[in-house]
Amino acid sequence: MAEPLILASSSPRRRELLALAGIPFEADAPEVDEACDLPAEEAVAELSRRKALAAAALHPGRFVLASDTLVCVDGVSLGKPRDPEDAKRMLRLLAGRTHQVYTGVTVISPAGRRFTDTDASQVTFDAMTEAEIDAYTASGEPLDKAGAYGIQGLGALFVRHLDGCFYGVMGLPLYLVRRLLTRAGYPVL
């Protein structure tokens, strides 16, 4: 069995997905500056690199995996909402429309080689009433998720169409994780 890699994330969804894939890991999410003015697709790659580099500095000689996800509508990036009102604002923007979800993944090998790539998916939301937005926000689910929804939870009730990777929308595209870990020399299977 492979040595556990370092997952540079505190996301319970990313932990769940790595466990689902049978990849042993230890989670350690060092604080990093997440301010980034790049377009969403470039920002998620940059932020995943920052997270991976910070974790690699704390765990030299280990494989490190980091990820970052942003939702984008009309060229505007939506990270995690600040509060319930911000979540409602985001959900109103997404309701009845198609948006993009970008997830960047970075792997750092024990020798320090870096591998980064990005997954992009298109998600179309059904129309939502104000009562549905209020009730969904009151559930608490939107408050810790990019774009204020979780496709793996109650948010699935609003997803009319997905063109892309379900796991990428959740925050960790497993096909990309496999590809990058393999390139870095980590025995995934």
C-alpha positions as CSV (number, residue, x, y, z in Angstrom):
1,M,0.0,0.0,0.0
2,A,1.3,3.5,-0.9
3,E,2.3,5.9,1.8
4,P,-0.5,8.4,2.5
5,L,-0.3,11.6,0.6
6,I,-0.8,15.0,2.1
7,L,-4.2,16.5,1.2
8,A,-3.8,20.3,1.5
9,S,-7.5,20.8,2.2
10,S,-9.9,20.9,5.1
11,S,-12.9,20.2,2.8
12,P,-14.9,17.2,4.0
13,R,-16.0,16.6,0.4
14,R,-12.4,16.3,-0.8
15,R,-11.7,13.9,2.0
16,E,-14.8,11.9,1.2
17,L,-13.8,11.7,-2.5
18,L,-10.2,10.6,-1.8
19,A,-11.5,7.9,0.6
20,L,-14.0,6.8,-2.1
21,A,-11.1,6.4,-4.6
22,G,-9.2,4.4,-2.0
23,I,-6.3,6.8,-1.9
24,P,-4.7,6.9,1.5
25,F,-4.1,10.5,2.8
26,E,-3.5,12.7,5.8
27,A,-5.2,16.1,5.7
28,D,-3.2,19.3,6.5
29,A,-4.5,22.6,5.2
30,P,-2.0,25.4,5.9
31,E,-3.2,28.9,5.6
32,V,-2.5,30.6,2.3
33,D,-3.4,34.0,0.7
34,E,-6.4,33.3,-1.5
35,A,-6.5,36.8,-3.0
36,C,-6.2,36.3,-6.8
37,D,-7.3,38.6,-9.6
38,L,-6.8,36.1,-12.4
39,P,-9.8,34.8,-14.4
40,A,-11.5,31.8,-12.7
41,E,-9.8,29.1,-14.7
42,E,-6.4,30.5,-14.1
43,A,-7.2,31.4,-10.5
44,V,-8.1,27.9,-9.4
45,A,-4.8,26.6,-10.9
46,E,-2.8,29.3,-9.1
47,L,-4.6,28.8,-5.8
48,S,-4.2,25.0,-5.9
49,R,-0.4,25.6,-6.5
50,R,-0.2,28.0,-3.5
51,K,-1.9,25.4,-1.2
52,A,0.2,22.6,-2.5
53,L,3.5,24.5,-2.0
54,A,2.5,25.6,1.5
55,A,1.8,22.0,2.5
56,A,4.9,20.6,0.7
57,A,7.0,23.1,2.8
58,L,5.6,21.5,5.9
59,H,5.9,17.9,4.6
60,P,9.1,17.6,2.6
61,G,9.6,14.3,0.8
62,R,5.9,13.6,0.6
63,F,3.4,13.6,-2.2
64,V,1.0,16.5,-1.8
65,L,-2.4,17.1,-3.4
66,A,-4.2,20.4,-3.4
67,S,-7.4,21.7,-5.1
68,D,-9.4,24.8,-5.5
69,T,-12.8,25.4,-7.0
70,L,-14.6,28.5,-8.2
71,V,-18.1,28.9,-9.8
72,C,-18.2,31.5,-12.5
73,V,-21.3,33.2,-14.1
74,D,-21.0,36.1,-16.6
75,G,-17.3,36.2,-16.1
76,V,-17.7,36.8,-12.3
77,S,-16.2,34.3,-9.9
78,L,-18.3,33.1,-7.0
79,G,-16.3,31.7,-4.1
80,K,-17.9,30.8,-0.7
81,P,-20.6,33.2,0.4
82,R,-19.8,35.6,3.3
83,D,-23.2,35.1,4.9
84,P,-26.7,33.9,4.2
85,E,-27.6,37.1,2.3
86,D,-24.5,36.7,0.0
87,A,-25.6,33.0,-0.6
88,K,-29.0,34.2,-1.6
89,R,-27.5,36.8,-4.0
90,M,-25.4,34.0,-5.6
91,L,-28.3,31.6,-5.9
92,R,-30.4,34.4,-7.6
93,L,-27.5,34.8,-10.1
94,L,-27.4,31.1,-10.9
95,A,-31.2,30.4,-11.0
96,G,-32.4,29.4,-14.5
97,R,-29.0,29.8,-16.0
98,T,-25.9,28.0,-17.0
99,H,-22.6,28.7,-15.2
100,Q,-19.1,27.3,-15.2
101,V,-17.3,25.4,-12.4
102,Y,-13.6,25.4,-12.5
103,T,-11.4,23.1,-10.3
104,G,-7.7,23.3,-10.3
105,V,-5.6,20.4,-9.0
106,T,-1.9,20.4,-8.1
107,V,0.3,17.5,-7.1
108,I,3.8,17.9,-5.8
109,S,6.1,14.9,-5.9
110,P,8.6,14.0,-3.1
111,A,11.3,15.4,-5.4
112,G,9.5,18.7,-5.7
113,R,8.1,18.3,-9.2
114,R,4.8,20.1,-9.7
115,F,1.9,19.0,-11.8
116,T,-1.1,21.3,-12.3
117,D,-4.3,21.0,-14.4
118,T,-7.8,22.3,-14.4
119,D,-11.2,20.8,-14.9
120,A,-14.1,22.8,-16.3
121,S,-17.8,21.9,-16.2
122,Q,-21.0,23.6,-17.3
123,V,-23.9,23.4,-14.9
124,T,-27.5,24.6,-15.7
125,F,-29.8,25.4,-12.8
126,D,-33.5,25.2,-13.1
127,A,-35.5,28.3,-12.1
128,M,-35.8,28.9,-8.4
129,T,-38.4,30.8,-6.5
130,E,-37.5,33.2,-3.7
131,A,-39.1,30.7,-1.2
132,E,-36.8,27.9,-2.5
133,I,-33.8,30.2,-2.3
134,D,-34.7,31.1,1.3
135,A,-35.4,27.5,2.3
136,Y,-32.2,26.2,0.7
137,T,-30.1,29.0,2.4
138,A,-31.8,28.2,5.7
139,S,-30.6,24.6,5.4
140,G,-27.1,25.9,5.9
141,E,-25.7,23.8,3.0
142,P,-24.8,26.8,0.8
143,L,-22.7,28.6,3.4
144,D,-19.4,26.8,2.9
145,K,-19.5,26.0,-0.8
146,A,-18.2,27.9,-3.8
147,G,-21.2,29.3,-5.7
148,A,-23.4,28.7,-2.6
149,Y,-24.5,25.2,-3.5
150,G,-23.5,21.6,-3.2
151,I,-24.3,19.3,-6.1
152,Q,-24.0,16.3,-3.9
153,G,-26.7,17.5,-1.4
154,L,-29.9,19.5,-1.5
155,G,-28.4,21.6,-4.3
156,A,-28.9,18.7,-6.7
157,L,-32.6,19.6,-6.6
158,F,-31.8,22.6,-8.8
159,V,-29.3,21.1,-11.3
160,R,-31.1,20.6,-14.6
161,H,-28.1,19.7,-16.6
162,L,-24.4,18.9,-16.1
163,D,-21.9,18.9,-18.9
164,G,-18.6,17.8,-17.3
165,C,-17.3,16.0,-14.2
166,F,-19.7,15.6,-11.3
167,Y,-16.7,15.2,-8.9
168,G,-15.1,18.3,-10.3
169,V,-18.2,20.2,-9.4
170,M,-18.0,18.7,-5.9
171,G,-14.4,20.0,-5.7
172,L,-12.1,17.2,-6.7
173,P,-12.2,15.7,-10.2
174,L,-11.0,12.2,-9.6
175,Y,-9.9,11.5,-13.2
176,L,-7.6,14.5,-12.9
177,V,-6.3,13.4,-9.5
178,R,-5.5,10.0,-11.0
179,R,-3.8,11.5,-14.0
180,L,-1.6,14.0,-12.1
181,L,-0.7,11.5,-9.3
182,T,0.3,8.9,-12.0
183,R,2.5,11.6,-13.8
184,A,4.1,12.4,-10.4
185,G,4.9,8.7,-9.8
186,Y,2.3,7.9,-7.1
187,P,0.8,4.4,-7.3
188,V,-2.9,5.2,-7.5
189,L,-4.0,1.6,-8.2
